[in-house]
Amino acid sequence: MWQQIEESLRDSMGRVFTKIATLLPGILAFVLVLLIFLVIAWLAAMLARMVLNAVKFDERTNAGSNTLTEWAPRQTPTILVTRIVFWSFVVIGVLVGVSTFEAASAESGISAYVFSYLPRVIGAVVLLFLGTVIGRFLSRSVLISAVNLNLQYARLLATGVRWLVFVLTAAMVLDHLAIGGEIVDLAFGILFGGIVLALALAVGLGSRDLVSRSLEKEANRPIEIPVEEKLHHF
């Protein structure tokens, strides 16, 4: 019996080392390609920053429109563009590295799966970008409207609207990526309902004095009966 156990352990260890030896060239090729594209991405980002600084891209953007700064208030337009350039080259490097890994390790089907999943990732990025922009736009619009109405809970209401849009966007992104399944839908329903309930309670409690004063004003208003409509007893 101990001999059989020893033979099983040897066979399993042999299969593991054989698999590692088969995958090792592909892993090394993937790492090498990724490092090369990281260097290229860094150089491209530096070149883009130099060009944008030379043409004074920040000043021209701020003078023309504040759209880019509204998307990311803590970052300048130049930093946003350079980061987009950098991560674009990194993504290209990952895709090339996956193809290289498949060619070097003789593992078929990996690149086909990755490239078939790529449209989902692109769609998710677009959804996330649009959701972020729409959330910030609606939050600012609600904040301005609430401030103009002299509401004390203006900032809370704007934050709630923004997070409603962000939660909806996150649920759509995860559903588009086919991650989580029904758990995402259930969690989204619970979280979205909780945010709506919290906003309703906040608005209701914050408007309690206003509603009570309005009702008291309506209740204390004297009822005026026109002369021609007065009732007379015979």
C-alpha positions, -999 to +999 in steps of 0.1 A: +000+000+000+028+024+009+044+016-024+012+026-043+010+058-024+046+066-032+040+059-069+009+081-069+028+109-053+056+106-078+032+106-107+014+136-094+046+155-088+058+145-122+027+158-139+029+191-119+065+197-129+058+188-165+029+213-166+051+240-151+079+232-176+053+235-204+039+268-192+072+284-181+082+296-216+048+311-222+049+329-188+084+343-195+073+354-229+042+371-215+063+389-188+089+400-213+063+414-237+045+432-209+077+448-197+085+460-232+051+475-236+053+491-202+085+509-213+068+519-246+038+531-226+059+552-203+078+567-232+046+575-251+030+591-220+061+612-215+061+623-251+024+631-249+029+652-218+058+671-234+037+678-265+006+689-245+027+711-222+044+727-253+010+736-268-004+747-234-032+722-235-044+729-200-047+766-206-066+761-239-089+735-223-097+756-193-103+787-214-126+769-238-145+745-217-143+728-183-157+695-195-125+675-189-119+690-154-155+682-145-149+645-153-119+644-129-118+676-108-085+665-090-066+660-123-055+683-150-065+676-186-028+668-195-026+641-168-059+626-180-047+624-216-013+610-206-029+583-184-052+573-213-022+570-236-003+550-209-030+525-202-039+521-238-004+508-245-006+486-214-038+470-226-022+464-260+008+448-243-015+425-223-033+413-255+000+408-273+014+390-242-016+366-242-010+357-278+027+352-271+019+330-241-004+308-262+022+305-289+051+297-265+033+273-242+012+255-268-020+262-248-048+266-274-080+286-268-066+312-244-063+341-269-096+332-285-113+335-251-096+367-242-103+384-276-139+372-275-143+387-240-126+420-251-158+436-265-175+431-231-146+449-214-148+478-239-185+481-234-181+480-196-155+508-198-178+529-220-208+523-196-186+533-166-174+564-183-209+575-193-223+567-158-196+587-141-203+617-164-241+615-160-239+610-123-217+641-118-239+662-141-271+652-124-255+657-090-245+693-099-279+701-114-297+688-083-274+707-061-279+740-079-317+736-080-318+727-043-297+757-034-319+780-054-349+766-035-331+773-002-332+736+009-310+728+038-304+692+026-292+703-009-258+687-006-272+654+008-298+652-020-271+658-046-249+632-031-277+607-030-286+613-067-249+608-076-246+575-057-279+563-072-264+567-107-231+552-096-248+521-081-269+517-112-238+520-134-219+495-114-247+470-116-249+475-154-211+471-158-211+438-138-240+425-157-224+434-190-192+416-179-213+385-168-199+387-133-220+376-103-252+366-121-283+369-099-262+380-069-255+413-086-292+419-094-302+411-058-275+432-043-283+461-066-320+459-057-312+460-020-286+487-022-307+509-047-338+505-025-318+514+006-305+546-010-340+556-022-354+550+013-326+569+029-332+599+006-370+598+011-365+598+049-339+626+047-362+647+025-392+639+046-376+647+079-359+678+066-391+692+051-412+684+082-411+720+096-418+734+061-448+711+056-462+718+091-459+756+087-476+753+053-505+733+068-509+756+098-510+786+074-537+769+053-557+759+084-556+794+100-565+812+068-600+828+072-627+815+049-643+844+030-678+838+017-689+861-011-719+884-003-741+869-030-734+834-018-743+840+019-769+817+035-800+832+051-827+815+073-863+821+064 
